[in-house]
Amino acid sequence: MSILEDLQWRGLVADCTDLPALSQRLNEGPITLYCGFDPTGDSLHVGHLVPQLLLRRFQMAGHHPVSLAGGATGMIGDPGGKSAERNLLTREQLNYNVGRIKLQLERLLDFHAPGNPARLVDNAAWTAPVSFLDFLRDVGKYFSLSSMLAKDSVRSRLESESGISYTEFSYQLLQANDFYHLRSTLNCELQIGGTEQWGNITAGTDLIRKKLGASAWGLTFPLITKSDGTKFGKTESGAVWLDPKKTSPYRFYQFFVNTEDSMVVGYLKKFTLLSRAAIEELEARHLANPGAREAHKALAREVTTLVHGDAACQDAIRASELMFGGGLEGISEELFRDVVGEVPTKPLARGLLEPGVALADALVLAGLAPSKGQARKDIEGGGIYVNNKRVAEATRLLGVGDLLFGAYILLRKGKRTYTVLTIT
């Protein structure tokens, strides 16, 4: 398949300024393309994976990807997809964020590929030196007010309660100038982005046509959502970040392994670099036996490895297996704490462990049994585990020797009902 055919199969093509012409251009040889992101935080989140992996897909097909950090546009704020004004950041904050994000991009893009290495550029480099009057003369005069007001991102904000400031209204001019600059200096012919970027992208193709009389294309991908239509990448605890300090590899893996059955094949297409043959085989297995969750595990494994590396992925898999009764051998305290964060906890005074605490009492304390009598029946029935090891003696005592990392005891009832006793 051609790169465009592959993207269409993966459901990654929403709009294109001229799809037949772009297809013909791609058939003629490598093209330079770019995608921008505003470094409004010190980490990308999973929503950024699709555009950055799109750059990677083009790179694997022999094209030249450019990832643009919005050191200039990040100081303004894109109104697209937002219902209110963004908080403005300082230059120091933006520089710090770009540095942090570059480390994440180095896992997603190949900056050392022979022949077509990825490039990271910052639009502050060519925007900051331009005076306001020069910008109005060299860029602003090419845009009519009616065309700017007609952009969806602007019109929706104008109709909202909060409205839109002149600052954010001018954002599309800055992004258009980025595309024009890259077309002029790097021969960049294609810009990609989400559907909310369509107005900004077409502003750039119009500016290039008017000032250079040259060809340029825009290509957008659909907004990635959950089955209920809500935005992808959010959990009850917040966004799922690529920075392991913000979202641990274990939690990151869990986010993807818990994908809804109806969405898992679509996510395999969009969030992994697996081939069509590999994905179709996983799809067939998923339809034949969804309970095996092979597609879910493959999705979580591929994305976690892409973002965090193989070693971190293997640790996340081991930690996940712990929740299914896996052994504790080799589990680090850091990983165990990540697991503990996913299950209920109950405090237990350390002094009670010196003489020993009856397991039946601990099960009641942990909320795993309504009474000591039921707890003893559950133990004798073989349904109770201490640190994932089955206990058969109803008279079993918990002591200091049962402590994990000197601070925890893991209790389990049945296959997956856990409580962790945290020692105080």
N, C-alpha and C positions, 0 to 999 in steps of 0.2 A: 504493500500500500504506500501511496505518497503520504507526506506528512499531513496534508489537509484531510485526506481520506481517513487517516488514523484518528485525527482530532474529531472528525464528524462521528466516527464509530464510538468514540469515547464520550460523546455528548458535550464536547468542549467548544462548539461553534454556535454562537447565537446570532451575531450580525457581522457583516463584512462590507466595506465600502464598495468593493467590486471583486467578488469571489472568483469569477472566471479569469479576470486579468491577473489577480494574485496567483492563482493556480498556474497560469502560464509563466509568470515571472519565476516562480519557485522551480519550475521544470527547466529553466534556463541555467540555473546555477545557484550557488550560495547567496543568501541575502542577510543583511544586518537588520536586526530587530531589537526593540527594547520594550521594557515594562518598568513603570515607576512605582515607587512606594514612598510615602511620607513617613519619616522616622519620628512619629509622634510619641513612641514609647521606646524602651531600650530592648525590646524583643519583638520579633514577628510572632504571629499566632497561626493556628492551623488554617485560617482563612487565606493567609498569604501563600500557602503551599501550591495552590492551583496555578497562579500566574508564574511563580518561580519555576515550578516543574514544567510549565509550558515552554519557558525559555530553555530548560534542560532538554526537552523533547526535540526542539528545533536544533539545539547544539548537537545532539546525538545523530541528527539527520544531516549534519555537515554545515549548518548555518552559524552565524556569528551573533551570540546573545549579549545584550547590554542590560545590566540592572542599574536603574537610575534611582539614587537616593535623593529625596526632595529636601535638601538642606535649605533651599529657598522657599519652595512651595509649602514645606512643613511649617514655615513661620506664618503662613497665611491661613491654611486650612481649606480642604476641598469640601464644598457644600454637598457634593453628591452622596446620597445615602444617609445624610444627616438631617435631623429635624431642628437642630439648634447650632449656634456658633461653637466652634472648638475653642479650648483654652490655648492662648498663644504661648509658645515656648521660646526660651532664649537661645541665642546662637550656641552657647556652651552646652546646653542640654541637647540640642540637635546633633552637635559634633560627637558628644558622648554616645548618643543613641546609634549613630551611623557606625561608629567603631564596634559597638556590641553586635549589631545586626550583621556586619560583614563576616564575623566569625560563623554565624549561622548560614549565611549564603555560601560559604566555602564548602559546606557539606552538600548543598543542593546543586551547585553549579561547578563546573570544572574550570578553574582559573589558570590551569597549566596545560590544557589540552594542546597538543601540537597541531598547528594549522588554524584552529578556531577557538582560542581561549576566551572564556567569559571575561567581561569587563564590568567594573563597578565605577560609575561616575556620579558626581554630586552637582546638581544644577545650580548650587550657589556659586560654583566656579565661574559660570558665564552670566549669571543673573545679578549677583551682588555688585559688580563694577559698573553696571548700566544705570545712568541717571533716570529719574522719573520722566523728565522731558524727552530724553532720547527714546525711552520705552514707548511713550505715547506716539511719537513721530514714526518710529520704525515698526511698531507692532499694532498699536491701538487703532491707527488710521485704516487698517485693513478689515476692521470688524464693524458691522452695522449694529446699532442698539437693538433693532428688531430681531436679528439673528441670535444675539446673546440672550435676549429675554425668552426666546423660543426654546432654549435648551431645557430638557426635562428637569435637570438638577436645579436650575434656577427657578423655573416656573413653580415647581412643587414647594420650594421655600417661600416664594412670594405669596403663595396661597396659604401658607401656614401662619400660625399665630405669632411666631417669633420673627418672621420675615427674614431678610438677608441683608447683610451689611455690604457696603461698596467693596470692602476688603475681600470678602469671599466671592462677591460677584465678579471680581477681576481674576479669579483663579484660573478660569479657562484660558485667558490670554497668556498667563505664565506657562501653562502646560502646552499650549499651542507653540509658544516660542521654544520650549524644550525640544519638541519634535523638529521644528525648523532648524534649530542649532545642530542637532544630531544628524539631520539630513545633509546639512551643509558641510559638517566637519568629519563625520564618520560614514557618510553615504548610507545612513540608516533609512530604510524604505518602509518599515512596518512597525507599528505600535500595537501592542496587545494589552487587554485589560478586561475588567468585568463590565457587565452591561451598564452599570451606573456611570462608567467612564465614556460612554458613547459620545456624548456631547463634547467633552474635552478632546477626545481623539479626533473627531471630525473637524473641530476648530483647527487642529494642527494640520490635517491634510489640506484644508482650505488655504491656510496661510502659506504652506509650501507651494501649492499650485499658483497662488497669486504672486509670491515674491520670487520664486525660482522657476516657475513653469515646469516643474518636475513631478514625476509620479510618486505617490506615497499611498500606503494602505493602512486601514485600521481593521482590527479583528477583535471581537469581544467573545467572552465565554459567559454562559448563564450563571446566575447567582446560585451557589450551592446551598441547598436547604435540606432539612430533615423531612420525614414523610408527612408531618403535619404542616409543612410550609414555613416553619420557624427557621431563623438564621442558623447556619451550621457553625460549630466551633464554640458554642457556649454551653456551660454546665451550671448546675446550681451554685457552685462555688466560684464561677466566673469563667473567663476565657481560658482556652487551652493554648499555652504558650510553647514556643520552640525552645526557650531558655530552660535548661533543666533545673535551675534554681527557682524558677517560677512554677513550672509544672514538671514534676519528676518523671523520668523515663517510665517508671511503673504506672503512674497515673495516666501518662500519655498513651501507653500501650492499652491500658484499660479503656480509655475513651474510644479507641478504634475497635477493640475486641468486643465491645458492647454495642456495636452498630446494629441498628434495626435490620431484621432479616430482609425486609423489602428493599433496603438501600445498599446492602453490602456489595452487590455486583457493580452497581453504579459507582460506588466509592473506589472499588478496585480499579475501575477504568480511569478514574480522575486523579486518584492520589498515589498510584504506584506506577512504576516503569515496567511492570510485567507485560509480556507480549500478549497479543490477542489470543493466540493458541492457549497460553497458560491460563488466562482469565476465563476463556470459554470452558476449559476443563474444570476449573474450580466452580464455575456456574453449574455445570452438569452435576458435579458431586453435591453441591449445595441443594439443588432441586431434588436429588435422589435421597439425601439424608441430611436435612437441615440441622438435626440434633447434634451431628458431629462437629458442626461449626468450623469446618475446614476453611471456608472462605473468610470467616471472621478472623481466624488466627493468621491466615496468610496476609490479610490486609494490615492487621496490627503489626505483624513482624516486618513487613516491607517498609511501612511508613516509619516505624520506630528506628529501624536500621538506617534509613535515609537521613533522618534528622539527628539521631544520637549515636550512631555507630553500632557495629555488631556486638561488642562487649556489653554495652548498656542494654541492648535489646535482649541478649541472653539473660542478663540479670533480671530484667523486667518479666521475662517468661518464667523464670524460676520463682520469682515472687508471686506471680499469678498462679502457678501450680500449687503454691502453698495454700491458696484459698480453696483448692480442690483436694486437699489432703496430702499434698506432697511433703517430702521430708524437709527437715530444717537444716540439714548438713550444708555448710558452706554459705548459708544466708548471712549477709552482713547486717549489722545493727541498723544501718541507714535504710536498707531495703525493708527490713522488718518494720521499721517505724512507718514507712510508706503504707505497708499492709495494714498496720494498726489503725492508720487514719481512715480506713475504709470500713471498719467494723465497730460495734459498740464497745465501750470500755467501762470498767467498774473499778473503783479504788479498793485496795486491800492493805491494811496496816502490816508493815513488815514484821512487827513484833508477834503477830499471830502465827507466823510461819515457823517460829522457833520450836514451839511444841508440836506444831502441825495443825492444819485446818482440814476438817473432814471434807472430802470431795463433794459429798451430798450437800453440805452447807454452802460450799462455794458455788455450786450450780444454782442454788436458790438465789444467792447474792447476785450472781451473774444474770439472772433472769432467764436461765435456760430450763428451769423446772419450777412449777408452782409450789411444790412442797418437798420436804426431805424424803417422804415416802415415795413420791413419783420419781425423784432423783435417783433413789436406790434401784427402783425398777428399771429405769433407763440405763443405769450402769450395768446391772446384771443382764440386761437384754443386748448388751454389746453396742449401744448407740452413743457412748460417751468417749471422747478423746481428750487427752492432756498433751499439749504440744504435738498434736497430730498422731499420737500413739494411743491405740485403743486400750481402755481400762476395763477390767472385768470384775474387780473386787469392790464390793459396795462399801467396804471398810477403808478404802484407800484414803491416805492423808496427803495433803499438799504441803511440801516443805521447801526449805531454801534450795534444796537440790533440784527443784523443778523450775527455778528461775531461768529465764532467757535474758542474756545480757544484763543480769543482775537486777532486772526491773519488771519483767513481764512473765505472765503465765497464760498460754493460749488454750482456751477451752472450746470444745466443739461438740455439738449435738447433731447427730445425723451427718448428712453429706456436706452441708454448707451453712449451718447456723453457728456463728462464732461469737464469742465475747472474749475480750482480753482483760485480764486482771492486771491493773497497773499498781505496782507496789509503792506505798507511801511511807 
